[in-house]
Amino acid sequence: MRLRIRYARLGKVRFTSHRDVARIWERALRRTELPVAYSAGFSPRPKLAFGLALPTGAESVAEYLDVELAGAGPVPDELPDRLSAALPAGLDVLAVAPLEAGADSLQHAVTSCTWTVEVLDLDADRAESLVAAALAAGTLVVTRQRKGKAVTDDLRPALLALGVNGPTPAGVELHAELSTQPRGVRTSELLAALDPGLQEGLVRRTHQWIQRDDGRVEPLPLERLPGTVGAHTSRVAERVS
């Protein structure tokens, strides 16, 4: 049996590396005494599969973890609270649900992510102008370093949506949906393509999306679903607002 966990990553914990977050989860799962399955061999490891890595320094209300259990059984209603209590401040479990047999891995299934991006020292009028120009452009070229070499990429095919949410105390907030395949685009790369002088403030991932024939869906929506427990969003909503 596999469980899918949706969790938030807010506040100071956003500066924790992906590898360290994985270790934190291993400890939390041991504390809750879930019957996690382990790999075979000389050095067995818990069978955990994380979603797309979150850039260090970014927040998220849409992080995912798949956990394989040794055996099957009902998911306790209190499991989200038990897991949240075993995690450090800033990591909060929002929902837990059993996975269907044969479900694709998160790394393979997720095709795009939605982000909010604070741009420092930018006013709303200038932001609207940059957004309009980007959406009308045939190409959005950015040059970055890859393995010590300068590589030029066109980000326009990966820009699925872009808009202005409104002003912030430090600048203005944009929202963007960026493709993750064949390669993920960082929000910092998007800003460089809009205007190389833009400075990034607070970045938050708000959704990860899986493409279906009848539209896109989240790997685990927050609304209560059959077979889902949790959807504990109130304290996280207070911190996001």
Secondary structure per residue as TSV (DSSP state, phi and psi in degrees):
chain	resnum	aa	ss	phi	psi
A	1	M	-	360.0	138.9
A	2	R	E	-119.7	143.2
A	3	L	E	-112.5	143.4
A	4	R	E	-109.3	129.9
A	5	I	E	-115.5	130.2
A	6	R	E	-106.7	132.5
A	7	Y	E	-142.4	160.7
A	8	A	E	-103.2	153.0
A	9	R	E	-135.7	98.9
A	10	L	-	-130.4	152.2
A	11	G	G	81.4	-149.1
A	12	K	G	-63.2	-25.2
A	13	V	G	-66.1	-12.8
A	14	R	G	-64.4	-18.8
A	15	F	G	-87.6	1.6
A	16	T	S	-82.5	137.3
A	17	S	-	-69.6	159.8
A	18	H	H	-58.5	-40.8
A	19	R	H	-64.1	-41.0
A	20	D	H	-69.2	-35.1
A	21	V	H	-62.9	-38.4
A	22	A	H	-61.5	-41.9
A	23	R	H	-64.9	-39.2
A	24	I	H	-60.2	-42.0
A	25	W	H	-65.9	-39.6
A	26	E	H	-59.4	-43.8
A	27	R	H	-66.0	-41.7
A	28	A	H	-63.4	-40.9
A	29	L	H	-66.6	-35.3
A	30	R	H	-65.4	-41.2
A	31	R	H	-64.7	-35.3
A	32	T	T	-81.2	-6.3
A	33	E	T	60.2	32.9
A	34	L	-	-68.5	143.4
A	35	P	-	-78.6	68.3
A	36	V	B	-70.3	134.9
A	37	A	-	-75.8	148.5
A	38	Y	B	-121.6	151.3
A	39	S	-	-70.9	161.2
A	40	A	-	-87.0	173.3
A	41	G	S	110.5	-174.3
A	42	F	S	-67.4	-35.1
A	43	S	S	-126.6	80.0
A	44	P	-	-64.5	142.3
A	45	R	-	-125.7	148.4
A	46	P	B	-63.3	142.5
A	47	K	-	-84.9	88.4
A	48	L	E	-120.1	142.8
A	49	A	E	-133.5	114.2
A	50	F	E	-88.6	156.6
A	51	G	-	-77.0	-162.5
A	52	L	S	-60.3	134.8
A	53	A	-	-62.7	139.4
A	54	L	-	-92.2	130.5
A	55	P	-	-57.6	137.7
A	56	T	T	-59.5	129.7
A	57	G	T	101.7	-11.7
A	58	A	-	-95.6	147.4
A	59	E	E	-93.9	170.6
A	60	S	E	-161.0	145.2
A	61	V	E	-117.9	19.2
A	62	A	E	-145.4	57.7
A	63	E	E	-101.7	149.5
A	64	Y	E	-134.0	148.3
A	65	L	E	-144.6	128.9
A	66	D	E	-102.5	131.0
A	67	V	E	-122.8	125.3
A	68	E	E	-91.3	129.9
A	69	L	B	-103.8	152.1
A	70	A	S	-87.2	86.6
A	71	G	S	116.7	175.5
A	72	A	-	-126.3	161.5
A	73	G	-	166.4	171.5
A	74	P	-	-67.4	149.3
A	75	V	-	-86.1	120.7
A	76	P	-	-61.7	139.7
A	77	D	T	-60.1	-30.2
A	78	E	T	-87.5	3.9
A	79	L	H	-59.3	-44.8
A	80	P	H	-56.3	-41.9
A	81	D	H	-67.3	-39.5
A	82	R	H	-62.6	-43.3
A	83	L	H	-67.1	-44.8
A	84	S	H	-59.7	-38.6
A	85	A	H	-65.9	-26.1
A	86	A	H	-89.0	-4.8
A	87	L	S	-103.2	154.8
A	88	P	-	-71.2	165.2
A	89	A	T	-55.5	134.9
A	90	G	T	103.3	-20.1
A	91	L	E	-106.6	114.2
A	92	D	E	-130.8	129.4
A	93	V	E	-79.4	127.5
A	94	L	E	-98.6	-34.9
A	95	A	E	-163.0	152.8
A	96	V	E	-137.2	137.9
A	97	A	E	-150.1	147.7
A	98	P	E	-69.1	146.2
A	99	L	-	-94.9	143.4
A	100	E	-	-68.3	147.6
A	101	A	T	-61.2	134.5
A	102	G	T	83.5	6.4
A	103	A	-	-63.5	140.6
A	104	D	-	-65.3	154.0
A	105	S	-	-67.4	154.2
A	106	L	H	-61.0	-39.9
A	107	Q	H	-59.6	-35.5
A	108	H	H	-86.8	-34.6
A	109	A	H	-81.7	-35.8
A	110	V	E	-72.7	128.4
A	111	T	E	-111.2	-18.1
A	112	S	E	-159.2	162.7
A	113	C	E	-133.7	146.9
A	114	T	E	-104.1	137.7
A	115	W	E	-130.8	151.5
A	116	T	E	-110.1	137.2
A	117	V	E	-132.5	118.4
A	118	E	E	-82.8	128.9
A	119	V	E	-109.3	121.1
A	120	L	E	-76.1	144.4
A	121	D	T	55.5	38.5
A	122	L	-	-126.7	134.0
A	123	D	-	-92.2	164.4
A	124	A	H	-64.0	-39.3
A	125	D	H	-62.4	-45.6
A	126	R	H	-64.2	-38.8
A	127	A	H	-62.1	-44.8
A	128	E	H	-60.7	-39.2
A	129	S	H	-65.1	-44.1
A	130	L	H	-64.0	-41.0
A	131	V	H	-64.3	-46.0
A	132	A	H	-61.5	-41.1
A	133	A	H	-65.9	-40.0
A	134	A	H	-65.6	-42.9
A	135	L	H	-69.0	-28.0
A	136	A	H	-86.0	-14.1
A	137	A	-	-74.3	147.4
A	138	G	S	-80.8	-27.4
A	139	T	-	-139.9	152.4
A	140	L	-	-132.6	97.2
A	141	V	E	-94.7	134.8
A	142	V	E	-137.1	143.3
A	143	T	E	-110.1	129.9
A	144	R	E	-139.4	168.2
A	145	Q	E	-92.5	128.9
A	146	R	E	-134.2	115.2
A	147	K	T	54.5	42.1
A	148	G	T	80.2	3.6
A	149	K	E	-120.4	145.6
A	150	A	E	-76.9	125.1
A	151	V	E	-124.2	132.0
A	152	T	E	-102.9	127.6
A	153	D	E	-125.7	151.2
A	154	D	E	-99.2	112.8
A	155	L	-	-87.2	-7.9
A	156	R	G	-58.2	-41.8
A	157	P	G	-62.6	-24.9
A	158	A	G	-87.4	-9.7
A	159	L	E	-88.8	101.8
A	160	L	E	-91.5	-26.9
A	161	A	E	-160.5	150.3
A	162	L	E	-158.6	135.8
A	163	G	E	-161.6	174.8
A	164	V	E	-107.7	123.2
A	165	N	E	-80.5	-37.6
A	166	G	E	145.7	178.3
A	167	P	E	-73.6	153.9
A	168	T	E	-123.4	168.4
A	169	P	T	-57.6	-25.6
A	170	A	T	-107.2	-4.5
A	171	G	E	169.5	-119.8
A	172	V	E	-145.5	150.5
A	173	E	E	-108.2	130.2
A	174	L	E	-103.8	158.7
A	175	H	E	-122.8	143.8
A	176	A	E	-147.3	142.5
A	177	E	E	-110.2	123.0
A	178	L	E	-121.0	136.2
A	179	S	E	-67.7	148.8
A	180	T	-	-106.9	-6.7
A	181	Q	S	-131.1	140.1
A	182	P	S	-75.4	-12.0
A	183	R	S	-144.2	141.5
A	184	G	-	-72.6	145.6
A	185	V	-	-107.9	129.0
A	186	R	-	-79.8	150.0
A	187	T	H	-63.7	-31.6
A	188	S	H	-64.9	-33.8
A	189	E	H	-69.1	-37.7
A	190	L	H	-61.5	-46.7
A	191	L	H	-62.5	-38.5
A	192	A	H	-63.3	-34.3
A	193	A	H	-73.5	-33.3
A	194	L	H	-68.8	-46.8
A	195	D	-	-167.4	117.4
A	196	P	T	-58.4	-18.3
A	197	G	T	-87.4	-3.4
A	198	L	-	-71.6	142.6
A	199	Q	E	-113.5	132.9
A	200	E	E	-85.9	133.5
A	201	G	E	-103.3	-130.6
A	202	L	E	-72.5	130.0
A	203	V	E	-116.6	136.6
A	204	R	E	-138.5	130.9
A	205	R	E	-85.3	125.8
A	206	T	E	-106.2	-24.6
A	207	H	E	-150.2	149.5
A	208	Q	E	-118.9	142.5
A	209	W	E	-124.5	142.1
A	210	I	E	-114.8	129.9
A	211	Q	E	-84.8	128.0
A	212	R	E	-119.1	167.8
A	213	D	T	-60.1	-34.0
A	214	D	T	-99.7	18.0
A	215	G	E	129.3	-166.5
A	216	R	E	-106.5	150.7
A	217	V	E	-137.2	161.1
A	218	E	-	-87.9	151.8
A	219	P	S	-59.5	-30.2
A	220	L	S	-156.8	97.8
A	221	P	-	-64.7	158.6
A	222	L	S	-80.3	-25.8
A	223	E	S	-66.1	150.5
A	224	R	-	-65.7	129.8
A	225	L	-	-118.4	158.3
A	226	P	T	-57.3	129.8
A	227	G	T	81.6	7.5
A	228	T	-	-108.6	138.6
A	229	V	E	-119.3	151.6
A	230	G	E	102.3	-114.3
A	231	A	-	57.7	47.7
A	232	H	-	-86.8	89.6
A	233	T	-	-109.4	-9.5
A	234	S	H	-63.5	-48.9
A	235	R	H	-71.0	-30.5
A	236	V	H	-70.1	-41.1
A	237	A	H	-58.9	-37.1
A	238	E	H	-63.0	-37.2
A	239	R	H	-77.7	-29.5
A	240	V	H	-76.1	-36.7
A	241	S	-	-70.1	360.0
